[in-house]
Amino acid sequence: MRRINGNHSNKELTGYIDRFPSSRIMVIGDMILDEYVWGDVARISPEAPVPVVDVTSETKRLGGATNVLNNINSLGGKCIICGVVGNDEYGSHLVDRINELGISTEGIIVDNNRQTSIKTRVVARNQQVVRYDRETKRPIDQAIMKRLLRSIEENFNDIDAIIISDYGKGVITSRMISAIKEIVSGSSVIVTVDPKPENFSHYKDVDIITPNHHEAATFCGFAINDDESLTRAGEYILDKLKCRSVLITQGKDGMTLFESGEEPCHIPTVAQKVFDVSGAGDTVISTLSLGLASGMNRISAALISNFASGIVVGEVGTSTVTARQLKEAIKGRKKQRANHL
């Protein structure tokens, strides 16, 4: 297994980042509102052995497919979103936030029979105390799916890549994936997937899939606990899905890229501190897809997505990366390596 230690040209990597504004990415998937309740804990409840959180503030952030969109926008890329929200205050909030970013919401469909997905996290002293979810998980109906596909077709000639952001909330179904692949067939549009294990078998022939090691292990049916089992998992997914590449993210251990006919390539983490991994997968798929759309090879695109992920895990809650932060992280890593030589 090859290990990439940042030997790529600093100028080359940052040069591709400068191309991000000319790349246009379509995001299709499960739209989620991330709600955070912030507070402090000073005592245990007398009613049950649980902490009492004194709430100091609340914030709402773009989550799921909308966090992917937010990351692309923050990095300077152009983006379109196709997804579904409920006819409720949370759906309206998501649409308003996206409009505020200057991004079209024409591809967002309001479904009167669904609830907008909302994940509420109670956080005290930078530690998540509890999370509770309110959502509808059943698959979208045929009429909604046709409207989403129509939006993809209408914008298809103007995009470089499609990100499928699958959070298992019902937008990404086997029929949806098959229809997307049919639309893309024969074109140069790149298809990348942030998967859920239950839908793995439907992702055949995509350009790249980015499971974390838990998702990969679930699909493969065995634990991933060393380089040997990791390699087995990557090769198994490549073989079963016939996709061009598999990028398995491994938290504090970095990520490993598998490509057909090539030796696996491991990229160690560059994170200096890890407060929260929420949304890190969104940052990886966003940066990776922008890199590929800008002409990067898969190793270079994976490398910059590793830098981006290293930034967001140092923040509490879902967050984004700017092009400037990404460039500074790459330059800083080079300086750090030089100081150790």
Residue frames as qw, qx, qy, qz and C-alpha x, y, z in Angstrom:
[[0.000, 0.888, 0.460, 0.000, 0.00, 0.00, 0.00],
 [0.400, 0.407, -0.020, 0.821, 1.45, 3.35, -1.05],
 [0.295, -0.736, -0.432, 0.429, 1.39, 6.18, 1.45],
 [0.299, 0.705, 0.183, 0.616, 1.04, 9.74, 0.21],
 [0.509, -0.525, -0.336, 0.594, 2.85, 12.19, 2.46],
 [0.058, 0.929, 0.172, -0.322, 2.12, 15.44, 0.68],
 [0.517, -0.271, 0.450, 0.676, 4.82, 15.30, -2.00],
 [0.390, 0.690, 0.525, 0.309, 2.50, 16.82, -4.59],
 [0.314, 0.253, 0.056, 0.913, 3.43, 20.26, -5.88],
 [0.047, -0.529, -0.502, 0.683, 2.04, 23.00, -3.65],
 [0.157, 0.355, -0.248, -0.888, 1.64, 25.24, -6.69],
 [0.234, -0.082, -0.838, -0.487, -0.16, 22.51, -8.63],
 [0.173, -0.464, -0.842, 0.215, -2.70, 21.84, -5.87],
 [0.009, 0.589, 0.321, -0.741, -3.49, 25.49, -5.19],
 [0.105, 0.218, -0.503, -0.830, -3.67, 26.13, -8.94],
 [0.208, -0.304, -0.875, -0.315, -6.51, 23.64, -9.25],
 [0.120, -0.575, -0.639, 0.497, -8.30, 25.28, -6.32],
 [0.052, 0.423, -0.094, -0.900, -8.23, 28.50, -8.34],
 [0.199, -0.031, -0.737, -0.645, -10.24, 26.64, -11.00],
 [0.049, 0.349, 0.874, -0.336, -13.10, 25.82, -8.61],
 [0.282, 0.499, 0.243, -0.783, -15.18, 28.87, -9.64],
 [0.398, 0.345, -0.532, -0.663, -15.38, 27.54, -13.20],
 [0.171, -0.047, -0.983, -0.048, -16.75, 24.15, -12.04],
 [0.570, -0.173, 0.011, -0.803, -20.48, 23.54, -11.70],
 [0.103, 0.032, -0.978, 0.180, -21.73, 20.72, -9.50],
 [0.626, -0.327, -0.286, -0.647, -25.24, 19.36, -9.10],
 [0.074, -0.156, 0.863, -0.475, -26.10, 17.94, -5.68],
 [0.674, -0.220, -0.388, -0.589, -29.02, 15.54, -5.42],
 [0.442, -0.024, -0.837, 0.322, -30.01, 13.90, -2.18],
 [0.447, -0.649, -0.611, 0.084, -31.51, 14.16, 1.27],
 [0.056, 0.619, -0.112, 0.776, -31.89, 17.73, 2.53],
 [0.613, -0.477, -0.565, 0.280, -31.51, 18.04, 6.30],
 [0.114, -0.843, 0.116, -0.513, -31.66, 20.93, 8.75],
 [0.642, -0.057, -0.572, 0.507, -29.06, 20.63, 11.51],
 [0.344, -0.824, -0.068, -0.445, -30.21, 22.29, 14.73],
 [0.553, 0.110, -0.587, 0.580, -27.84, 22.88, 17.65],
 [0.500, -0.812, -0.166, -0.250, -28.90, 23.62, 21.22],
 [0.501, 0.397, -0.481, 0.600, -25.88, 25.01, 23.08],
 [0.566, -0.746, -0.060, -0.345, -25.53, 25.09, 26.82],
 [0.117, 0.532, -0.721, 0.429, -23.66, 24.15, 29.96],
 [0.796, -0.313, -0.506, -0.111, -23.91, 21.28, 32.42],
 [0.035, -0.565, 0.547, -0.617, -23.42, 21.84, 36.14],
 [0.496, -0.181, 0.673, -0.518, -25.61, 19.13, 37.69],
 [0.139, -0.074, -0.955, -0.251, -27.31, 15.79, 37.24],
 [0.525, -0.329, -0.275, -0.736, -31.10, 15.61, 37.15],
 [0.337, -0.196, 0.753, -0.530, -32.73, 14.35, 40.36],
 [0.792, 0.214, 0.133, -0.556, -35.37, 12.68, 38.16],
 [0.963, 0.252, 0.055, 0.081, -32.99, 10.40, 36.25],
 [0.646, -0.477, 0.292, 0.520, -29.21, 9.86, 35.90],
 [0.544, 0.582, 0.336, 0.502, -28.89, 12.38, 33.05],
 [0.334, -0.132, -0.098, 0.928, -27.20, 15.81, 32.82],
 [0.128, 0.857, 0.441, -0.234, -29.28, 18.96, 33.07],
 [0.475, 0.219, 0.271, 0.808, -28.32, 21.34, 30.26],
 [0.000, 0.761, 0.268, -0.590, -28.75, 25.04, 30.89],
 [0.566, 0.551, 0.443, 0.424, -29.46, 26.31, 27.38],
 [0.250, -0.575, 0.025, 0.778, -27.61, 29.46, 26.31],
 [0.308, 0.523, -0.305, -0.733, -28.33, 29.61, 22.56],
 [0.740, 0.289, 0.607, -0.012, -29.66, 27.77, 19.53],
 [0.124, 0.558, -0.479, -0.666, -28.45, 27.71, 15.92],
 [0.828, 0.371, 0.396, -0.141, -29.65, 26.14, 12.68],
 [0.108, -0.579, 0.624, 0.513, -27.28, 25.03, 9.94],
 [0.743, 0.401, -0.327, -0.425, -27.51, 23.44, 6.51],
 [0.526, -0.348, 0.773, -0.068, -27.13, 19.67, 6.77],
 [0.756, 0.271, 0.595, 0.024, -27.10, 16.57, 4.58],
 [0.583, 0.473, 0.425, 0.506, -27.19, 17.43, 0.88],
 [0.053, 0.967, 0.127, 0.216, -27.51, 21.11, 1.76],
 [0.535, -0.742, 0.299, 0.272, -24.24, 20.95, 3.72],
 [0.694, 0.096, 0.489, 0.520, -22.61, 19.50, 0.60],
 [0.296, 0.809, 0.337, 0.381, -24.02, 22.44, -1.35],
 [0.293, -0.955, 0.030, 0.028, -22.79, 24.87, 1.32],
 [0.676, -0.448, 0.388, 0.438, -19.26, 23.44, 1.15],
 [0.586, 0.389, 0.462, 0.541, -19.14, 23.73, -2.65],
 [0.076, 0.929, 0.228, 0.283, -20.33, 27.31, -2.45],
 [0.491, -0.840, 0.145, 0.178, -17.84, 28.15, 0.30],
 [0.683, -0.233, 0.462, 0.516, -14.99, 26.75, -1.82],
 [0.076, 0.536, -0.290, -0.790, -16.03, 28.97, -4.72],
 [0.131, 0.103, 0.892, 0.420, -17.71, 26.38, -6.94],
 [0.485, -0.004, -0.161, -0.859, -21.03, 26.88, -8.67],
 [0.063, 0.061, 0.982, -0.166, -23.79, 24.55, -7.57],
 [0.578, -0.169, -0.331, -0.727, -27.36, 23.41, -8.14],
 [0.209, -0.099, 0.883, -0.408, -29.44, 21.34, -5.75],
 [0.608, -0.146, -0.533, -0.569, -32.24, 18.85, -6.33],
 [0.155, -0.023, -0.881, 0.446, -34.07, 17.58, -3.28],
 [0.419, -0.556, -0.599, -0.396, -37.28, 17.43, -1.28],
 [0.012, 0.101, -0.570, 0.815, -38.55, 19.28, 1.79],
 [0.068, -0.549, -0.824, 0.122, -41.81, 19.14, 3.69],
 [0.068, -0.687, -0.285, -0.665, -44.40, 21.90, 3.75],
 [0.622, -0.674, -0.336, 0.212, -43.24, 23.11, 7.16],
 [0.151, -0.977, 0.136, 0.061, -41.14, 25.77, 8.89],
 [0.637, -0.461, 0.498, 0.364, -37.96, 23.69, 8.66],
 [0.630, 0.386, 0.523, 0.426, -38.30, 23.28, 4.90],
 [0.170, 0.953, 0.181, 0.175, -38.94, 26.99, 4.51],
 [0.419, -0.835, 0.280, 0.219, -35.86, 27.74, 6.60],
 [0.691, -0.120, 0.545, 0.459, -33.68, 25.54, 4.35],
 [0.473, 0.658, 0.441, 0.386, -35.03, 27.18, 1.19],
 [0.068, -0.996, -0.038, -0.036, -34.50, 30.66, 2.65],
 [0.561, -0.650, 0.387, 0.336, -30.92, 29.88, 3.67],
 [0.655, 0.135, 0.556, 0.494, -30.08, 28.55, 0.21],
 [0.286, 0.857, 0.329, 0.275, -31.63, 31.61, -1.42],
 [0.302, -0.934, 0.114, 0.150, -29.49, 33.80, 0.85],
 [0.633, -0.347, 0.504, 0.474, -26.41, 32.10, -0.63],
 [0.310, 0.612, -0.322, -0.652, -27.54, 33.22, -4.06],
 [0.082, -0.114, 0.957, 0.255, -28.21, 29.63, -5.18],
 [0.541, -0.065, -0.407, -0.733, -31.30, 28.66, -7.16],
 [0.384, -0.046, 0.809, -0.442, -33.92, 26.65, -5.30],
 [0.646, 0.254, -0.273, -0.666, -35.87, 25.68, -8.43],
 [0.553, 0.176, -0.808, -0.102, -34.77, 22.05, -8.02],
 [0.049, -0.022, 0.813, -0.580, -36.25, 21.80, -4.51],
 [0.440, -0.335, -0.634, -0.541, -39.69, 20.19, -4.38],
 [0.349, -0.212, 0.526, -0.746, -42.12, 20.72, -1.52],
 [0.422, -0.159, -0.869, -0.205, -43.88, 17.47, -0.64],
 [0.495, -0.449, 0.083, -0.739, -47.02, 18.00, 1.45],
 [0.926, -0.237, -0.212, -0.201, -46.87, 14.39, 2.63],
 [0.772, 0.082, -0.387, 0.497, -43.38, 14.55, 4.12],
 [0.428, -0.890, -0.025, 0.159, -41.71, 16.18, 7.08],
 [0.387, 0.794, -0.395, 0.252, -38.46, 18.03, 6.49],
 [0.847, -0.136, -0.382, 0.344, -35.61, 16.09, 8.11],
 [0.097, -0.846, 0.270, -0.449, -34.23, 17.87, 11.16],
 [0.774, -0.095, -0.496, 0.382, -31.46, 16.61, 13.44],
 [0.288, -0.873, 0.096, -0.382, -31.30, 18.35, 16.82],
 [0.725, 0.076, -0.489, 0.478, -28.07, 18.07, 18.79],
 [0.454, -0.882, -0.022, -0.124, -27.76, 19.24, 22.39],
 [0.699, 0.348, -0.314, 0.540, -24.16, 20.30, 23.01],
 [0.483, -0.873, 0.020, -0.058, -22.58, 21.23, 26.34],
 [0.412, -0.739, 0.476, 0.239, -18.92, 22.24, 26.71],
 [0.320, 0.572, -0.637, -0.407, -18.18, 21.13, 23.15],
 [0.102, -0.060, 0.993, -0.013, -19.57, 17.65, 23.88],
 [0.523, -0.160, -0.479, -0.687, -22.73, 16.29, 22.29],
 [0.381, -0.149, 0.700, -0.585, -25.11, 15.22, 25.05],
 [0.525, 0.329, 0.773, -0.133, -27.90, 13.80, 22.92],
 [0.153, 0.166, -0.498, -0.838, -29.27, 13.94, 19.37],
 [0.463, 0.388, 0.743, -0.288, -32.88, 13.50, 18.35],
 [0.050, -0.049, 0.643, 0.762, -34.26, 13.29, 14.80],
 [0.499, 0.508, 0.483, -0.510, -37.60, 14.24, 13.29],
 [0.116, 0.401, -0.643, -0.642, -38.07, 13.05, 9.73],
 [0.866, 0.290, 0.189, -0.361, -39.89, 11.02, 7.10],
 [0.337, -0.470, 0.757, 0.304, -37.84, 8.12, 5.76],
 [0.724, 0.355, 0.590, -0.039, -40.14, 6.47, 3.25],
 [0.429, 0.044, 0.536, 0.726, -39.08, 6.59, -0.43],
 [0.248, 0.390, -0.037, -0.886, -40.35, 9.55, -2.47],
 [0.683, 0.421, 0.560, -0.207, -43.25, 8.74, -4.75],
 [0.620, 0.281, 0.534, 0.500, -43.04, 8.37, -8.52],
 [0.210, 0.904, 0.294, 0.228, -44.40, 11.84, -9.31],
 [0.331, -0.906, 0.194, 0.177, -41.82, 13.57, -7.08],
 [0.679, -0.265, 0.513, 0.453, -39.02, 11.50, -8.56],
 [0.534, 0.565, 0.471, 0.417, -40.04, 12.46, -12.12],
 [0.014, 0.991, 0.089, 0.096, -39.96, 16.14, -11.17],
 [0.517, -0.711, 0.373, 0.298, -36.46, 15.77, -9.71],
 [0.674, 0.044, 0.573, 0.465, -35.23, 13.94, -12.81],
 [0.376, 0.816, 0.349, 0.267, -36.73, 16.63, -15.03],
 [0.200, -0.965, 0.137, 0.096, -34.70, 19.21, -13.12],
 [0.634, -0.401, 0.523, 0.404, -31.54, 17.17, -13.66],
 [0.602, 0.403, 0.554, 0.411, -32.21, 16.90, -17.39],
 [0.174, 0.952, 0.222, 0.121, -32.93, 20.62, -17.72],
 [0.228, -0.921, 0.305, 0.079, -29.58, 21.54, -16.16],
 [0.926, -0.107, 0.278, 0.232, -27.51, 18.63, -17.44],
 [0.671, 0.588, 0.077, 0.446, -25.68, 20.49, -20.22],
 [0.010, 0.872, -0.190, 0.451, -24.38, 23.06, -17.72],
 [0.693, -0.641, 0.299, -0.136, -22.82, 20.75, -15.12],
 [0.338, 0.607, -0.718, 0.045, -19.45, 19.01, -14.73],
 [0.237, 0.083, -0.929, 0.273, -20.36, 16.58, -11.95],
 [0.656, -0.467, -0.265, -0.531, -23.25, 15.13, -9.96],
 [0.029, 0.258, -0.815, 0.518, -22.93, 14.38, -6.25],
 [0.661, -0.387, -0.539, -0.351, -25.39, 11.83, -4.89],
 [0.061, -0.369, 0.614, -0.695, -25.74, 12.63, -1.18],
 [0.671, -0.268, -0.623, -0.301, -27.49, 9.62, 0.33],
 [0.158, -0.340, 0.621, -0.689, -28.56, 9.92, 3.96],
 [0.143, -0.181, -0.973, 0.036, -31.16, 7.17, 3.74],
 [0.229, 0.315, 0.449, -0.804, -34.16, 9.51, 4.02],
 [0.553, 0.487, 0.648, -0.193, -35.96, 8.36, 0.86],
 [0.367, 0.792, -0.154, -0.463, -34.80, 10.61, -1.98],
 [0.207, 0.540, -0.775, -0.255, -32.10, 8.26, -3.24],
 [0.851, 0.045, 0.431, -0.295, -33.80, 5.06, -4.37],
 [0.589, -0.070, 0.704, 0.391, -32.72, 2.30, -6.76],
 [0.459, 0.709, 0.502, 0.187, -34.97, 3.81, -9.46],
 [0.004, -0.985, 0.053, 0.166, -33.52, 7.27, -8.91],
 [0.432, -0.586, 0.570, 0.381, -29.94, 6.00, -9.17],
 [0.589, 0.227, 0.698, 0.338, -30.71, 3.99, -12.32],
 [0.333, 0.872, 0.351, 0.075, -32.36, 7.02, -13.93],
 [0.161, -0.913, 0.258, 0.272, -29.40, 9.28, -13.08],
 [0.520, -0.323, 0.677, 0.410, -26.95, 6.78, -14.58],
 [0.532, 0.520, 0.619, 0.252, -29.07, 6.60, -17.72],
 [0.154, 0.978, 0.116, -0.074, -29.05, 10.42, -18.06],
 [0.291, -0.804, 0.440, 0.275, -25.28, 10.56, -17.53],
 [0.813, 0.038, 0.530, 0.239, -24.45, 7.61, -19.82],
 [0.645, 0.504, 0.325, 0.474, -22.10, 8.54, -22.66],
 [0.037, 0.961, -0.005, 0.275, -21.29, 11.99, -21.24],
 [0.513, 0.365, -0.481, 0.609, -18.21, 13.36, -19.48],
 [0.456, -0.658, 0.115, -0.589, -20.21, 14.27, -16.34],
 [0.285, 0.234, -0.840, 0.397, -18.59, 12.80, -13.22],
 [0.701, -0.499, -0.274, -0.430, -20.81, 10.96, -10.72],
 [0.227, 0.289, -0.750, 0.549, -19.64, 10.76, -7.11],
 [0.664, -0.474, -0.459, -0.351, -21.54, 9.13, -4.25],
 [0.117, -0.347, 0.681, -0.634, -21.58, 9.59, -0.48],
 [0.541, -0.124, -0.750, -0.361, -23.38, 6.30, 0.28],
 [0.645, -0.330, 0.436, -0.533, -25.56, 4.51, 2.75],
 [0.214, -0.267, 0.937, 0.064, -24.85, 0.76, 3.12],
 [0.565, 0.345, 0.693, -0.285, -28.41, -0.32, 2.28],
 [0.584, 0.756, 0.084, -0.283, -28.09, 1.24, -1.18],
 [0.326, -0.586, 0.622, 0.404, -24.54, 0.12, -1.99],
 [0.554, 0.140, 0.778, 0.260, -25.61, -2.45, -4.58],
 [0.419, 0.810, 0.408, -0.036, -27.30, 0.28, -6.66],
 [0.072, -0.902, 0.214, 0.369, -24.15, 2.37, -7.11],
 [0.781, 0.043, 0.480, 0.396, -22.61, 0.24, -9.84],
 [0.566, 0.467, 0.347, 0.585, -20.49, 1.97, -12.49],
 [0.081, -0.992, -0.092, 0.015, -20.26, 5.38, -10.79],
 [0.459, 0.725, -0.358, 0.369, -16.96, 7.28, -10.89],
 [0.300, 0.262, -0.700, 0.593, -16.19, 7.24, -7.19],
 [0.645, -0.604, -0.392, -0.255, -17.89, 6.23, -3.95],
 [0.168, 0.535, -0.501, 0.659, -16.76, 7.56, -0.54],
 [0.748, -0.522, -0.377, -0.160, -17.90, 5.31, 2.34],
 [0.257, -0.720, 0.551, -0.334, -16.44, 5.64, 5.80],
 [0.207, 0.307, -0.927, 0.057, -14.84, 2.49, 7.20],
 [0.411, 0.104, 0.743, -0.518, -17.98, 1.56, 9.18],
 [0.689, 0.470, 0.061, -0.548, -20.17, 1.75, 6.05],
 [0.474, 0.512, -0.684, -0.214, -17.61, -0.20, 4.03],
 [0.064, -0.200, 0.939, -0.271, -17.42, -2.90, 6.72],
 [0.583, 0.241, 0.514, -0.581, -21.21, -3.21, 6.82],
 [0.701, 0.521, -0.208, -0.440, -21.40, -3.74, 3.07],
 [0.401, 0.493, -0.772, -0.033, -18.46, -6.16, 2.99],
 [0.887, -0.300, -0.246, -0.249, -19.63, -8.21, 5.96],
 [0.817, -0.153, -0.313, 0.459, -16.36, -8.18, 7.89],
 [0.362, -0.880, -0.068, 0.301, -14.56, -5.84, 10.29],
 [0.556, 0.680, -0.139, 0.457, -11.93, -3.40, 9.05],
 [0.615, -0.783, 0.036, 0.079, -9.22, -3.27, 11.69],
 [0.541, -0.501, 0.432, 0.520, -5.87, -3.29, 9.83],
 [0.172, 0.552, -0.475, -0.664, -4.30, -2.68, 6.42],
 [0.063, -0.022, 0.959, 0.277, -5.07, -6.21, 5.25],
 [0.184, 0.554, 0.789, -0.190, -8.81, -6.04, 5.99],
 [0.169, 0.727, 0.047, -0.664, -8.94, -2.48, 4.63],
 [0.079, 0.394, -0.693, -0.599, -7.39, -3.64, 1.34],
 [0.114, 0.230, 0.961, 0.102, -9.78, -6.57, 1.16],
 [0.200, 0.675, 0.551, -0.447, -12.72, -4.21, 1.66],
 [0.163, 0.666, -0.224, -0.693, -11.60, -1.74, -0.99],
 [0.059, 0.228, -0.846, -0.477, -10.99, -4.47, -3.54],
 [0.159, 0.371, 0.908, -0.116, -14.30, -6.15, -2.69],
 [0.249, 0.718, 0.332, -0.559, -16.25, -2.92, -3.25],
 [0.138, 0.547, -0.506, -0.652, -14.43, -2.25, -6.53],
 [0.020, -0.036, 0.956, 0.289, -15.22, -5.75, -7.73],
 [0.156, 0.489, 0.829, -0.223, -18.87, -5.78, -6.67],
 [0.206, 0.791, 0.296, -0.493, -19.79, -2.29, -7.84],
 [0.639, 0.377, 0.396, 0.541, -17.50, -2.04, -10.89],
 [0.005, 0.992, 0.089, -0.091, -17.01, 1.64, -9.99],
 [0.588, 0.677, -0.245, 0.370, -13.86, 3.42, -11.09],
 [0.272, 0.390, -0.574, 0.667, -12.64, 4.31, -7.60],
 [0.629, -0.638, -0.441, -0.053, -13.42, 3.81, -3.92],
 [0.169, 0.523, -0.421, 0.721, -12.27, 6.27, -1.26],
 [0.661, -0.510, -0.548, 0.054, -12.64, 4.81, 2.24],
 [0.059, -0.720, 0.279, -0.633, -12.44, 7.47, 4.95],
 [0.730, -0.174, -0.612, 0.251, -11.06, 6.31, 8.30],
 [0.457, -0.871, -0.177, -0.014, -11.48, 9.20, 10.74],
 [0.368, -0.857, 0.325, 0.157, -8.26, 9.83, 12.66],
 [0.700, -0.190, 0.582, 0.368, -6.43, 7.37, 10.39],
 [0.023, 0.421, -0.463, -0.780, -6.99, 9.39, 7.20],
 [0.772, 0.429, 0.172, -0.436, -8.35, 7.85, 4.01],
 [0.439, -0.243, 0.780, 0.375, -7.41, 5.25, 1.44],
 [0.560, 0.537, -0.168, -0.608, -8.02, 5.41, -2.31],
 [0.595, -0.005, 0.788, 0.160, -8.62, 2.26, -4.34],
 [0.499, 0.592, -0.234, -0.589, -8.57, 2.29, -8.15],
 [0.954, 0.206, 0.207, -0.063, -8.91, -0.63, -10.53],
 [0.832, 0.427, -0.072, 0.346, -5.51, -1.98, -11.53],
 [0.180, 0.730, -0.342, 0.564, -3.62, 0.33, -9.14],
 [0.486, -0.095, -0.695, 0.521, -1.96, -0.17, -5.77],
 [0.326, -0.831, -0.451, -0.009, -4.07, 1.24, -2.91],
 [0.324, 0.461, -0.165, 0.810, -3.00, 4.73, -1.87],
 [0.470, -0.656, -0.530, 0.261, -3.23, 5.76, 1.80],
 [0.131, 0.641, -0.045, 0.755, -3.39, 9.43, 2.82],
 [0.405, -0.293, -0.654, 0.568, -2.72, 10.05, 6.55],
 [0.135, -0.889, -0.438, -0.026, -4.90, 12.56, 8.37],
 [0.371, 0.374, -0.137, 0.839, -3.69, 16.15, 8.67],
 [0.435, -0.778, -0.282, -0.355, -6.18, 17.09, 11.41],
 [0.227, 0.430, -0.550, 0.679, -4.46, 18.84, 14.31],
 [0.252, 0.012, 0.687, -0.681, -7.49, 18.45, 16.61],
 [0.293, -0.272, -0.797, -0.452, -10.78, 16.59, 16.38],
 [0.277, 0.007, 0.475, -0.835, -13.81, 18.10, 18.11],
 [0.643, 0.367, 0.453, -0.497, -16.64, 16.86, 15.88],
 [0.258, -0.084, 0.806, 0.525, -16.81, 14.63, 12.78],
 [0.408, 0.643, 0.580, -0.290, -20.38, 15.75, 11.95],
 [0.455, 0.857, 0.068, -0.233, -20.50, 16.70, 8.27],
 [0.310, -0.606, 0.604, 0.414, -16.89, 15.69, 7.56],
 [0.537, 0.199, 0.772, 0.275, -18.11, 13.27, 4.88],
 [0.355, 0.865, 0.346, -0.071, -19.98, 16.15, 3.22],
 [0.067, -0.889, 0.321, 0.320, -16.76, 18.17, 3.09],
 [0.481, -0.274, 0.754, 0.354, -14.84, 15.22, 1.62],
 [0.513, 0.467, 0.690, 0.207, -17.33, 14.56, -1.20],
 [0.202, 0.949, 0.163, -0.178, -17.64, 18.29, -1.96],
 [0.155, -0.804, 0.461, 0.342, -13.91, 18.96, -2.21],
 [0.529, -0.097, 0.791, 0.293, -13.20, 15.70, -4.00],
 [0.497, 0.628, 0.591, 0.094, -15.88, 16.38, -6.62],
 [0.138, 0.966, -0.044, -0.214, -14.72, 19.95, -7.18],
 [0.346, -0.599, 0.625, 0.361, -11.17, 18.68, -7.62],
 [0.531, 0.159, 0.784, 0.279, -12.20, 16.08, -10.19],
 [0.379, 0.821, 0.425, -0.018, -14.43, 18.58, -12.02],
 [0.008, -0.942, 0.213, 0.261, -11.47, 20.98, -12.15],
 [0.694, 0.606, -0.389, -0.010, -9.26, 18.40, -13.84],
 [0.300, -0.614, 0.698, -0.213, -7.40, 16.89, -10.91],
 [0.552, 0.100, -0.822, -0.098, -6.47, 13.22, -10.95],
 [0.717, -0.517, -0.399, -0.242, -8.09, 11.11, -8.23],
 [0.696, -0.208, -0.401, 0.558, -5.06, 11.04, -5.92],
 [0.188, 0.179, -0.106, 0.960, -4.68, 14.82, -5.95],
 [0.449, -0.465, -0.280, -0.710, -8.44, 15.32, -5.48],
 [0.775, -0.436, -0.455, 0.048, -8.43, 12.89, -2.54],
 [0.558, -0.023, -0.327, 0.762, -5.42, 14.68, -1.07],
 [0.052, -0.284, 0.051, -0.956, -7.11, 18.09, -1.01],
 [0.640, -0.473, -0.370, -0.479, -10.32, 16.56, 0.36],
 [0.743, -0.271, -0.484, 0.375, -8.21, 15.17, 3.21],
 [0.267, 0.098, -0.223, 0.932, -6.91, 18.68, 3.96],
 [0.362, -0.389, -0.206, -0.822, -10.47, 20.06, 3.89],
 [0.755, -0.414, -0.488, -0.140, -11.73, 17.33, 6.22],
 [0.614, -0.106, -0.448, 0.641, -8.87, 18.05, 8.61],
 [0.007, -0.248, 0.101, -0.963, -10.14, 21.61, 8.94],
 [0.548, -0.395, -0.267, -0.688, -13.83, 20.91, 9.61],
 [0.758, -0.321, -0.562, 0.085, -13.29, 18.22, 12.27],
 [0.402, -0.002, -0.416, 0.816, -11.59, 20.89, 14.34],
 [0.288, -0.220, 0.016, -0.932, -14.90, 22.74, 14.65],
 [0.237, 0.215, 0.849, -0.419, -17.98, 21.82, 16.67],
 [0.533, 0.587, 0.413, -0.447, -21.01, 21.13, 14.47],
 [0.675, 0.473, 0.442, 0.353, -21.37, 21.02, 10.71],
 [0.106, -0.818, 0.131, 0.550, -19.13, 23.62, 9.10],
 [0.738, 0.656, 0.115, 0.108, -17.58, 24.56, 5.78],
 [0.632, -0.327, 0.253, 0.656, -14.15, 25.29, 4.32],
 [0.336, 0.889, -0.021, -0.310, -13.16, 28.27, 2.19],
 [0.804, 0.518, -0.092, 0.277, -10.71, 28.16, -0.71],
 [0.084, 0.808, -0.406, 0.418, -8.39, 30.41, 1.28],
 [0.680, -0.509, 0.460, -0.260, -8.44, 28.10, 4.32],
 [0.971, 0.148, 0.176, 0.057, -7.75, 25.11, 2.08],
 [0.586, 0.689, -0.229, 0.360, -4.76, 26.83, 0.44],
 [0.195, -0.760, 0.464, -0.411, -3.38, 27.87, 3.83],
 [0.870, -0.299, 0.357, -0.161, -3.73, 24.31, 5.14],
 [0.907, 0.362, 0.025, 0.214, -1.81, 22.94, 2.16],
 [0.346, 0.754, -0.317, 0.459, 0.93, 25.56, 2.48],
 [0.479, -0.677, 0.405, -0.386, 1.09, 25.11, 6.25],
 [0.970, -0.118, 0.213, -0.019, 1.54, 21.36, 5.92],
 [0.750, 0.536, -0.147, 0.359, 4.45, 21.88, 3.52],
 [0.017, 0.773, -0.394, 0.497, 6.13, 24.24, 6.00],
 [0.755, -0.485, 0.333, -0.291, 5.51, 21.80, 8.85],
 [0.978, 0.134, 0.062, 0.150, 7.12, 18.96, 6.87],
 [0.522, 0.676, -0.253, 0.455, 10.11, 21.15, 6.00],
 [0.291, -0.749, 0.385, -0.454, 10.67, 22.07, 9.67],
 [0.874, -0.326, 0.329, -0.148, 10.87, 18.39, 10.57],
 [0.876, 0.428, -0.115, 0.192, 13.48, 17.54, 7.91]]
